[in-house]
Amino acid sequence: MSTRIKKKPKYHKLYNLIFWVLLIGAVLWLLFFSESSFYKTYKIRKKMETLEQEMKVLQAQNDSLREENHRLRTDPKAAEVIAREKFGLTKENETKYIFFPAGPGKEDK
């Protein structure tokens, strides 16, 4: 019995090379360059996490300001404290004294 081994055509290696180049190119395109690539999805997800953290901080600030606003509208003493501290307002017949710290070289002798 004679068994003949078929020779592969010479162009088989070329087809094999083209197949692998196209496969690697398709995988790279999917990973990095397509509109919905894994890299772009990763970047968008990271940005979304950052924005969610920023949103939580801003919501906490907003809640704090809302509480302070409510307190200033309902508590006259709190409004008076803010008026005195921030705006320098005084009551009628009240004198306000402002003390400045001594500058350098103006020590008591």
C-alpha positions, 0 to 999 in steps of 0.5 A: 500500500502506498500512502500519498501525503498530500502537499499543502498548496504554497498559498496556504501559508499566505491565507493563514497569515491573512487570516491571523492579521485580519483577526488581530486587526478586528480584535484591536479595532473592537478593543480600541477604535470602534464607537463602542470599544472597551477602552471608550466604555472604560473611560466613560464608566470612570468619568461617570463614577467621578461625576457621581461622586461630585454629584454626591458632594454637591447634593450634600452642600445643597442640603446644607444650604437648604437647612441653613436657609430654612433656619435663617427664615424661621429663627430670628436669632440665627438671622441676627448672628449672620447679619452681625458677623457677615454684614457688620450690622448693629442694633439701634443705639449700639456702638461697634468697635473694631480692633486691629492687631498691632503691626510689626514693629509697633510693640508696647514699650 
